[in-house]
Amino acid sequence: MKKKREKKLKIEPIYRTIEERKNEVRKIKEVLDEHQLSIEYEPIKKLYNIMFNYIKTGERIIVNIPFPDMNKRIEGVLAVNIREEVALRLKYEKF
């Protein structure tokens, strides 16, 4: 006799509004300022362009930017679903 499997409930995504996306980017900018990472660095300039695009389009973006000046890589995700966290990190990497 086969067991009946329960159907999983699909949870509908709840998307961030443009204001919520701006707030997430604002938090990231504050952390960058605390670590004195400005647009003078090319990878940070790329990150700012990606974040601007994220605010404008509202698409989920996976960030993966090499930062050889500091032997690091900027990686993370700019999520549009409220259930997923917006997170970036500077990962050590030898270049």
C-alpha positions in Angstrom: 0.0 0.0 0.0 1.4 3.4 -1.0 1.6 6.3 1.4 -0.2 9.4 0.3 2.1 12.4 0.1 1.0 15.7 1.4 1.1 18.5 -1.1 3.4 21.3 -0.1 1.8 24.7 0.0 3.4 27.1 -2.3 4.1 30.4 -0.6 3.5 33.3 -2.8 6.5 35.7 -3.0 6.0 39.2 -1.4 8.1 41.7 -3.4 9.9 44.7 -2.0 8.6 48.0 -3.0 11.0 50.6 -4.5 11.2 52.3 -1.1 12.1 49.1 0.6 14.8 48.5 -2.0 16.2 52.0 -1.5 16.3 51.3 2.3 18.3 48.1 1.8 20.8 49.9 -0.5 21.0 52.8 2.0 22.1 50.2 4.7 24.7 48.8 2.4 26.1 52.3 1.6 26.3 53.1 5.4 28.4 49.9 6.0 30.6 50.8 3.0 31.1 54.3 4.5 32.0 52.8 7.9 34.7 50.7 6.2 35.9 53.8 4.2 35.2 52.1 0.9 34.3 54.8 -1.6 33.7 55.1 -5.3 37.4 55.7 -5.7 37.8 51.9 -6.0 36.6 50.5 -9.3 34.8 47.4 -7.8 32.9 49.7 -5.4 31.9 51.8 -8.4 30.6 48.6 -10.1 28.7 47.7 -6.9 27.0 51.2 -6.9 25.9 50.7 -10.5 24.5 47.3 -9.7 22.6 48.7 -6.6 21.2 51.5 -8.7 20.0 49.0 -11.3 18.5 46.9 -8.5 16.5 49.9 -7.2 15.3 50.8 -10.7 14.4 47.4 -12.1 13.4 45.5 -9.0 15.1 42.3 -10.2 17.0 39.8 -8.0 20.7 40.2 -8.6 23.5 37.9 -7.5 26.7 40.0 -6.9 30.1 38.6 -7.6 32.8 41.3 -8.1 36.5 40.7 -7.7 38.3 43.3 -5.6 42.1 42.5 -6.2 43.3 45.8 -4.6 42.3 44.3 -1.1 42.5 40.6 -1.9 38.8 40.3 -1.5 35.7 39.5 -3.5 32.3 41.3 -3.1 29.6 38.6 -3.2 26.0 38.3 -2.1 22.5 38.8 -3.2 20.2 41.7 -3.7 16.8 40.0 -3.2 13.4 41.2 -4.2 11.4 38.7 -2.2 10.9 40.0 1.4 11.4 36.4 2.7 15.0 36.4 1.4 17.6 38.5 3.0 19.6 41.2 1.2 23.2 40.3 2.0 26.6 41.2 0.8 30.0 40.2 2.1 33.7 40.8 1.5 35.2 37.4 1.1 39.0 37.0 1.4 40.5 35.7 -1.8 44.2 35.6 -2.9 44.7 37.1 -6.4 
